[in-house]
Amino acid sequence: MNDYRELRLELTPCSADITDVMAALLADEGYESFVADEKGLTAYIRDEQFSDEAVENALAQLPFPVDTRKTSVVVEGRDWNSEWETNYFKPIVVGNRCVIHSSFHTDVPAAEYDIVIDPKMAFGTGHHATTSQVITALLDMELSGKRVTDMGTGTGILAILSAMRGAASVAGIEIDTPAWENALENAALNGVADKLTLINGDASALSSLPKADVFVANINRNIITADLSAYVAACAPGATMVLSGFYEADIPVIMAVAAPLGLSEVTHSVINDWTALILTYNP
């Protein structure tokens, strides 16, 4: 099945901060894609995963006094590329070096790295602050000859960029089967399919991969803290780890788990409270 549940939250008052926090809370409940506007937030989850109780749980955690009107509808399987083309996905340039666009775009700025992403319902087009910050981090690193692992690869965008930047090997792991299939399609669109190992699975699949020199996980705080020991076990000594999908205020929570595992902070970036945390692994 390729059916999704479209959740619409009308929020009063509504602001970028409120919709960002709401998106993060829903991401913890399994929601994959989000579209914010001046009146609220639209979020998508696979229909079989939808739970009204989970939505209420997320709303209860919203740290703002907000009046909410909630509706949801089942969205039957469709051409998600067409949906994104019509409504949401526009070309974006990150760091003046990487342009991300879809195969249906015609007016695309020139950049050093040109990545084609047909996102369907998988997360990761570069528009979200977490994805763009991880892209920036990868652009600033020397990846040539490095072994890269991208946990929760989504559209495959970070794995694709790593391959373009000369990584010796790149592995992406994605638990959601349609998202994994989308990553395979995007790897082929960018001519790097033969350079990527894309696995449909969870953190248990890490043990089959070579130890990473660069490990990326743009997921969410709860999954990262739960699986961080598995991430570390999949890293070579001296590896760089880039974590995102959470807020700057969550860094102490992440570090409380990370530090005992031999991870120390190098730096972090922040856009609209979302952060990308760069760590180094020294066992």
LOLO-372625 format. One record per residue (C-alpha): residue number from 0; residue in three letters; x, y, z. Coordinates in nm, 2 decimals, decimal comma. Example, Ala and Ser with C-alpha at 12.3 -4.5 7.8 and 13.67 -1.06 7.14 Angstrom:
2
seq_type_u_v_w
0_ALA_1,23_-0,45_0,78
1_SER_1,37_-0,11_0,71
END
This chain:
283
seq_type_u_v_w
0_MET_0,00_0,00_0,00
1_ASN_0,11_0,36_-0,07
2_ASP_-0,17_0,53_0,12
3_TYR_-0,09_0,81_0,36
4_ARG_-0,28_0,99_0,62
5_GLU_-0,28_1,37_0,58
6_LEU_-0,30_1,54_0,92
7_ARG_-0,40_1,91_0,92
8_LEU_-0,35_2,12_1,23
9_GLU_-0,49_2,47_1,22
10_LEU_-0,29_2,66_1,49
11_THR_-0,39_2,98_1,66
12_PRO_-0,17_3,17_1,71
13_CYS_0,07_3,03_1,44
14_SER_0,44_3,11_1,39
15_ALA_0,75_2,94_1,24
16_ASP_0,86_2,84_1,59
17_ILE_0,53_2,68_1,67
18_THR_0,51_2,48_1,34
19_ASP_0,88_2,38_1,37
20_VAL_0,83_2,24_1,73
21_MET_0,50_2,07_1,62
22_ALA_0,68_1,91_1,33
23_ALA_0,95_1,78_1,56
24_LEU_0,70_1,63_1,80
25_LEU_0,51_1,46_1,51
26_ALA_0,84_1,33_1,37
27_ASP_0,89_1,15_1,70
28_GLU_0,55_0,98_1,63
29_GLY_0,66_0,86_1,29
30_TYR_0,54_1,14_1,06
31_GLU_0,76_1,17_0,75
32_SER_0,69_1,50_0,57
33_PHE_0,57_1,84_0,68
34_VAL_0,44_2,15_0,51
35_ALA_0,40_2,46_0,72
36_ASP_0,21_2,77_0,63
37_GLU_0,08_3,09_0,79
38_LYS_-0,22_2,91_0,94
39_GLY_-0,08_2,58_1,06
40_LEU_0,09_2,26_0,96
41_THR_0,01_1,97_0,73
42_ALA_0,19_1,64_0,81
43_TYR_0,20_1,30_0,65
44_ILE_0,23_0,95_0,79
45_ARG_0,17_0,61_0,64
46_ASP_-0,20_0,53_0,69
47_GLU_-0,14_0,21_0,88
48_GLN_0,08_0,40_1,13
49_PHE_-0,17_0,67_1,20
50_SER_-0,29_0,70_1,56
51_ASP_-0,52_0,97_1,70
52_GLU_-0,38_0,91_2,04
53_ALA_-0,03_0,98_1,91
54_VAL_-0,14_1,31_1,77
55_GLU_-0,30_1,41_2,10
56_ASN_0,02_1,31_2,27
57_ALA_0,23_1,54_2,05
58_LEU_-0,02_1,83_2,09
59_ALA_0,00_1,78_2,47
60_GLN_0,38_1,83_2,46
61_LEU_0,36_2,16_2,26
62_PRO_0,52_2,42_2,48
63_PHE_0,30_2,70_2,36
64_PRO_-0,06_2,82_2,44
65_VAL_-0,22_2,73_2,11
66_ASP_-0,58_2,66_2,00
67_THR_-0,58_2,37_1,76
68_ARG_-0,83_2,25_1,51
69_LYS_-0,74_1,90_1,39
70_THR_-0,86_1,71_1,08
71_SER_-0,72_1,41_0,89
72_VAL_-0,80_1,23_0,56
73_VAL_-0,66_0,92_0,39
74_VAL_-0,47_1,01_0,08
75_GLU_-0,47_0,71_-0,16
76_GLY_-0,15_0,61_-0,34
77_ARG_-0,07_0,86_-0,61
78_ASP_0,21_1,01_-0,81
79_TRP_0,39_1,18_-0,53
80_ASN_0,64_1,35_-0,76
81_SER_0,35_1,53_-0,92
82_GLU_0,22_1,64_-0,58
83_TRP_0,56_1,78_-0,49
84_GLU_0,60_1,95_-0,83
85_THR_0,26_2,12_-0,80
86_ASN_0,27_2,22_-0,44
87_TYR_0,59_2,21_-0,25
88_PHE_0,93_2,13_-0,39
89_LYS_1,13_2,41_-0,55
90_PRO_1,50_2,42_-0,64
91_ILE_1,73_2,52_-0,36
92_VAL_2,10_2,61_-0,34
93_VAL_2,30_2,52_-0,03
94_GLY_2,62_2,69_0,06
95_ASN_2,65_2,84_-0,29
96_ARG_2,79_2,50_-0,39
97_CYS_2,51_2,25_-0,41
98_VAL_2,19_2,28_-0,60
99_ILE_1,90_2,04_-0,53
100_HIS_1,61_2,01_-0,77
101_SER_1,38_1,75_-0,92
102_SER_1,38_1,60_-1,26
103_PHE_1,07_1,81_-1,35
104_HIS_1,25_2,14_-1,29
105_THR_1,38_2,34_-1,59
106_ASP_1,51_2,66_-1,45
107_VAL_1,79_2,53_-1,23
108_PRO_2,09_2,75_-1,10
109_ALA_2,44_2,62_-1,18
110_ALA_2,64_2,48_-0,89
111_GLU_2,94_2,26_-0,83
112_TYR_2,72_1,97_-0,72
113_ASP_2,39_1,92_-0,90
114_ILE_2,17_1,67_-0,72
115_VAL_1,84_1,55_-0,87
116_ILE_1,58_1,44_-0,61
117_ASP_1,24_1,31_-0,69
118_PRO_1,12_1,29_-0,32
119_LYS_0,79_1,12_-0,34
120_MET_0,71_1,09_0,04
121_ALA_1,07_1,04_0,16
122_PHE_1,22_1,31_0,38
123_GLY_1,51_1,51_0,25
124_THR_1,50_1,77_-0,02
125_GLY_1,74_2,02_0,14
126_HIS_1,46_2,26_0,23
127_HIS_1,44_2,16_0,60
128_ALA_1,70_2,33_0,82
129_THR_1,83_1,99_0,94
130_THR_1,90_1,86_0,59
131_SER_2,06_2,18_0,47
132_GLN_2,29_2,20_0,77
133_VAL_2,41_1,84_0,72
134_ILE_2,47_1,92_0,35
135_THR_2,67_2,22_0,46
136_ALA_2,88_2,01_0,70
137_LEU_2,95_1,75_0,43
138_LEU_3,05_2,03_0,18
139_ASP_3,30_2,15_0,44
140_MET_3,46_1,81_0,50
141_GLU_3,72_1,63_0,31
142_LEU_3,54_1,32_0,19
143_SER_3,77_1,19_-0,07
144_GLY_3,87_0,83_0,01
145_LYS_3,65_0,82_0,32
146_ARG_3,40_0,56_0,41
147_VAL_3,06_0,72_0,48
148_THR_2,75_0,58_0,64
149_ASP_2,42_0,76_0,62
150_MET_2,17_0,63_0,88
151_GLY_1,81_0,70_0,79
152_THR_1,90_0,80_0,44
153_GLY_1,54_0,90_0,33
154_THR_1,57_1,03_-0,03
155_GLY_1,93_0,94_-0,03
156_ILE_2,04_1,30_-0,07
157_LEU_2,33_1,29_0,18
158_ALA_2,46_0,96_0,05
159_ILE_2,44_1,09_-0,31
160_LEU_2,63_1,41_-0,22
161_SER_2,90_1,20_-0,03
162_ALA_2,95_0,99_-0,34
163_MET_2,97_1,29_-0,56
164_ARG_3,24_1,43_-0,33
165_GLY_3,47_1,13_-0,38
166_ALA_3,40_0,91_-0,08
167_ALA_3,56_0,57_-0,13
168_SER_3,24_0,39_-0,01
169_VAL_2,90_0,51_0,08
170_ALA_2,62_0,32_0,26
171_GLY_2,27_0,44_0,33
172_ILE_2,03_0,26_0,56
173_GLU_1,65_0,33_0,55
174_ILE_1,39_0,14_0,76
175_ASP_1,09_0,25_0,55
176_THR_1,07_0,04_0,23
177_PRO_0,91_0,30_0,00
178_ALA_1,17_0,55_0,11
179_TRP_1,45_0,30_0,05
180_GLU_1,30_0,24_-0,30
181_ASN_1,30_0,61_-0,36
182_ALA_1,66_0,64_-0,25
183_LEU_1,75_0,37_-0,51
184_GLU_1,57_0,57_-0,78
185_ASN_1,74_0,89_-0,68
186_ALA_2,09_0,72_-0,68
187_ALA_2,02_0,61_-1,04
188_LEU_1,90_0,96_-1,14
189_ASN_2,23_1,10_-1,02
190_GLY_2,45_0,83_-1,18
191_VAL_2,59_0,71_-0,85
192_ALA_2,39_0,39_-0,80
193_ASP_2,71_0,18_-0,85
194_LYS_2,88_0,38_-0,58
195_LEU_2,62_0,34_-0,31
196_THR_2,51_0,05_-0,09
197_LEU_2,15_0,11_0,01
198_ILE_2,00_-0,12_0,27
199_ASN_1,64_-0,15_0,37
200_GLY_1,67_-0,20_0,74
201_ASP_1,74_-0,05_1,08
202_ALA_2,05_0,00_1,30
203_SER_2,11_-0,38_1,32
204_ALA_2,23_-0,36_0,96
205_LEU_2,53_-0,15_1,06
206_SER_2,73_-0,45_1,17
207_SER_2,75_-0,57_0,80
208_LEU_2,92_-0,25_0,69
209_PRO_3,29_-0,14_0,70
210_LYS_3,37_0,10_0,98
211_ALA_3,28_0,45_0,89
212_ASP_3,51_0,75_0,88
213_VAL_3,21_0,97_0,85
214_PHE_2,88_0,88_1,01
215_VAL_2,56_1,08_0,94
216_ALA_2,22_1,05_1,11
217_ASN_1,95_1,30_1,04
218_ILE_1,66_1,14_1,22
219_ASN_1,53_1,26_1,55
220_ARG_1,65_1,28_1,91
221_ASN_1,47_0,98_2,05
222_ILE_1,60_0,74_1,78
223_ILE_1,95_0,88_1,79
224_THR_1,98_0,84_2,17
225_ALA_1,84_0,49_2,15
226_ASP_2,07_0,38_1,87
227_LEU_2,38_0,58_1,94
228_SER_2,58_0,29_2,08
229_ALA_2,52_0,10_1,75
230_TYR_2,63_0,41_1,56
231_VAL_2,95_0,43_1,76
232_ALA_3,02_0,05_1,71
233_ALA_3,00_0,12_1,33
234_CYS_3,26_0,39_1,34
235_ALA_3,64_0,38_1,30
236_PRO_3,85_0,55_1,57
237_GLY_3,88_0,92_1,48
238_ALA_3,56_0,91_1,28
239_THR_3,35_1,23_1,24
240_MET_2,98_1,19_1,33
241_VAL_2,72_1,44_1,21
242_LEU_2,38_1,42_1,40
243_SER_2,07_1,63_1,32
244_GLY_1,70_1,62_1,34
245_PHE_1,67_1,79_1,68
246_TYR_1,69_2,13_1,85
247_GLU_1,99_2,31_2,00
248_ALA_1,83_2,26_2,34
249_ASP_1,85_1,89_2,29
250_ILE_2,23_1,89_2,26
251_PRO_2,28_1,82_2,64
252_VAL_2,04_1,52_2,61
253_ILE_2,24_1,38_2,31
254_MET_2,58_1,45_2,48
255_ALA_2,47_1,27_2,80
256_VAL_2,45_0,95_2,59
257_ALA_2,74_1,04_2,35
258_ALA_3,02_1,13_2,59
259_PRO_3,04_0,80_2,77
260_LEU_3,07_0,63_2,43
261_GLY_3,38_0,83_2,34
262_LEU_3,22_1,11_2,14
263_SER_3,31_1,47_2,20
264_GLU_3,16_1,78_2,04
265_VAL_3,36_1,96_1,77
266_THR_3,10_2,22_1,68
267_HIS_2,74_2,27_1,60
268_SER_2,53_2,49_1,37
269_VAL_2,18_2,63_1,43
270_ILE_1,91_2,75_1,19
271_ASN_1,57_2,84_1,35
272_ASP_1,66_2,64_1,66
273_TRP_1,73_2,32_1,46
274_THR_2,09_2,21_1,49
275_ALA_2,35_1,99_1,33
276_LEU_2,59_1,85_1,59
277_ILE_2,94_1,75_1,47
278_LEU_3,13_1,50_1,70
279_THR_3,45_1,31_1,69
280_TYR_3,49_0,96_1,81
281_ASN_3,80_0,88_2,02
282_PRO_3,75_0,55_2,20
END
